[in-house]
Amino acid sequence: MMGIEMKRFLVIAIVIGAMGSVVCSRQAYAQQLENTPSEETGSIPLKDLEMAPLMDDQTDESTELRPTTDLRSIEKPVKKIDRVIDTIETGKETRETTLTTQATQTTRNVHSVAEEQNASKDLFQKKLNESEKKQPEKPFEKPRAPISVIAGMPPVIDPSNLYSETTPEHIKPEVAKDLARVYVPNLRSNDVWVIDPATNKVVDRFRVGKSPQHVVPSWDLRTLWVTNNAEGTTDGSLTPINPRTGRPGPSIPVDDPYNMYFTPDGHSAIIVAEARHRLDFRDPHTMALQQSLETPGCLGINHAAFSIDGRYAIFTCEFGKRLVKIDTVHKKVLGYLKLSAGGMPQDILISPDGKHSMLLI
């Protein structure tokens, strides 16, 4: 409002200034008449005429000095200017009101989005809390006691994971120096293909005995044994491979070595003579025969898994639809388990905690 009053004051000042100019002009004109002879009065100057004082107290109202410019003549322009100023100020106020309204609405929208996000977050947290409440609490489990293993067997460091010592950081220094290679027996071509896992390329290939089935690491990990069972013949053999060089040594004659294991104490190599329905216990280095164990109730004796304490092993009977349990200390059969679902049991593995056996059928 101070802006409007100031503008009006300036307009009035301009008008008054204009009036002053008019009065000054009239005075100048009168001065000129005083010094100029009048046509009507002859040569008598106006200054010589006797004039009554204009500002006498008895001066009649009719003799008062009146402005020559009528203020009513500028009233309409002034009012027009007022209307223009009012229009400008009204437009300015309208724009300010519009901007204020828009800002208020934007603030409300931001608050609305924030409230929706908070509501969604609260709902998610509520659902999460409800799901956690529904989950049954795990029963408290006491730490397992150390595993009592058979004599000569390495200790079980972690009773909940018998494979804990098989990770790369636990490899012995002499084993860590061996070549990183993958050895693949080829049953039909009677040779072994060597693959470099860093490049996934075949880097070597060499001949072995007849019908190679598996490549098995020795108990001390210093030899890899290729089991050549010579299917349908008695020409079976074992071919040793030096893991440091990746090269094979001379084969050793062994009857029907389809598969091969070692007792947990490292005292014996176990030759799985599948076609003979038996297990042959041999010297782990020379492969001299120590003892044979017949398993007549296990047709197609195949793969094995050992108990966590090393006291027994379970072998699969691929063609007999059953399992056989072997005492590894006294080297005898403990019993058979017929599979209710039948099938052809192939491989078997023990769980990390040693409580379960997983069977591949």
Order of alpha helices (4+ residues) and beta strands (2+ residues): alpha-alpha-alpha-beta-beta-beta-beta-beta-beta-beta-beta-beta-beta-beta-beta-beta-beta-beta-beta-beta-beta
